Every structure is written in C-alpha cells, then in structure tokens.
C-alpha cells in the first residue's frame, strides 16, 4: 500500500509495473555491461536487449518502416531533432499553443541564431479544439517549413489531431515533429505514415518505464544532422560519425539499466493491452473530473471528456496554486503546481503567470487515492 495518493502522473507515472522493478534489478545484476564495446557474451546479451526493445517500440507504434533512436531524455531527443533539421533564416515553424519548454526554448535559441519565424496553430479558445480549416488557411498564407505538435497537452490534456495536421503540412513538404511524451503507450497511434517524420517519446511517462531512457522515431530517409559527436563502438578509426541509423545519433554509452526497464514496461503494455490501459485511465479521468466539479471553489480549466487524456488543471478561488499544492502535500497527495514548463499553454488558457494545480491520473490510481483526495478537497472547501 502506498503512503501517498499520487496524482502527478503527467510528470512521471508512478508506481511502475512490478515487472519493471524486478527485471531492472535482475538484468543489471547479471548483465550491467556496456554495449558495442566488446564481443563477450555479456555484451552480446546487452546488445540483444536493446535490439529487442527497439523492436517492441516499433511493434507498439506500428512503424516497421522507421527507426528508433534512444536518448537519455526527451529533451535531448527534441534538441537533436529540432537543431538537426537545419532550419534556414526566414523559415516559418508552426507549433501548437501547448508546447513544452523542451520545444519552445530550442526554437527560441534557433530564432536568435537563424531568424526563423514561429507561429501558433489555430486552436479555438472556447472549445480548446484545433481548427483544421483555419490551419489550412495559415499554411496557404505562410508556407510551413516545419510543424511541431504535442500529441497531448501536459497542462490540460487536450489531444491534437496529429494525422490531419501532418497531412496538411506535407502538402508543403514541411518537416513534421510530434511530441508523444504524454501519449506513447497510452493512445494507440500508427506512426507508419510518411506524413509524420519524427515522434519523440519519454520512457518514464506513459510508457511506464524508468527515468534515463527516451528517444525518437524517424524515417531513415529524412535528413538530420547530428548534434552530439563521440564514440559509437563501431568504425573507431574514422573521425566521421557513422552514416548508419541509429549509430549516427547514439554516441557514448547507452543507459542499459534504464533500457532494461523500458523493455520490461513494453512487455507489460503488450500483456495488459494499450486499449485497456487507455480505458482505465479514461475511467479514472472521468472520476477525477466528477469529483473536482463538486466544489464551487474549484475552477476546471478544460473538461472536454471526449478529447483529453487524464490531465486536469484547476484554479482554486482565493488561493495560489503553490498554497494548494502545499496543503495537498500535507494531506499526502501528490500534484503539480505552477506553469508545468509550458508557459505558452498557460497564456493560451489565461492562467499565466500564476499557473494551475494539475491533477493527472494513471493506470495505477486506486479507490483509496480518490477517497483521500476527496477528504483533502473537503478540508480545503471547509477552511476556505
């Protein structure tokens, strides 16, 4: 039994499936060696684990025609992609209003360096729905060089119609990048389409793996300049990086411990079923919304149940998000407060600069979690 009611799954899912803990401990004790730096049996076993993990991701995301590149964090993956697609001065880059600083800070850096133009895709403020007709008009007026979209917002949970947006972008041969940190392993998504060039994932979020492993899916034909340089374990006499993928983008030693955890998590997802994981999160999401809406002192920022994952941002009348976060923490309830590294989203939602209290559910939320949360919200309402 956990001693805390955990409603911070958008930051990282917790707990992890039991198989993740057990497999990581066993594998690292038995085979915690480097990969591509030796021909002995342990190195071969570690290399096979990485290969099998790639294959599991390819199967999960339905993209046998694409490659998996592992990084240590999704932020690293986004930097490799956004700085490697070689945007030119004057290029127009479109983003959603919900992008994380892992996207917007990279683009800000590139704006100062190459004078690119960053535009926001049209989203209706009242319904928080992407307006595809208006987006089509935007592209006609200013041709997109790249389109970057979070599949789901980490602030309000709204899910973007990525297939439709990317199809529109490809009419202009734009490079398309999808941030799937909040959806990979949760929403069954077909990445085999040529309309999606890059999709970034974080192992520790909806893939239910550990910290220390992330990466991106890409087409082997898309041109991408490397950001990092160093040893890859192959062709060591050559001072040029290998041309082969994934080796060209996987310099230095991989985090075999974290990858072993991701491997185990992917086996768990396959066993439980991605549709069942999504169904259970949606049930927990509905329960969370119904509970929050009982209180007059709580304003729910978004509540379109049909087009959101299990993330709900709230404002509490008369109190800052930090104050509420402290009270909930004292009641052994974990939430996230503030701007959630997504200031653009809060400007769009009109919750900037104070931010919100963010509740986010996952597969492992229990009846006890909701009972404890209700008691805490009763306490706040009674003492407001």
ZIKA-V837656 format. One record per run of one state. SS is the DSSP state (A for helix, B for strand, O for the rest). FROM is the first residue (numbers start at 0). TO is the last residue. If there is no record, write none. Layout:
SS/FROM/TO
SS/FROM/TO
//
This chain:
O/0/3
B/4/5
O/6/6
B/7/7
O/8/16
A/17/30
O/31/39
A/40/59
O/60/64
B/65/70
O/71/72
A/73/83
O/84/90
B/91/94
O/95/99
A/100/113
O/114/115
B/116/119
O/120/121
B/122/123
O/124/127
B/128/129
O/130/130
A/131/140
O/141/142
B/143/149
O/150/150
B/151/151
O/152/156
B/157/158
O/159/160
A/161/169
O/170/173
B/174/178
O/179/196
B/197/201
O/202/212
B/213/218
O/219/245
A/246/248
O/249/254
A/255/271
O/272/272
A/273/291
O/292/296
B/297/299
O/300/303
A/304/306
B/307/307
O/308/309
B/310/315
O/316/319
A/320/329
O/330/331
B/332/333
O/334/334
B/335/337
O/338/341
A/342/348
O/349/354
B/355/359
O/360/365
A/366/381
O/382/383
//
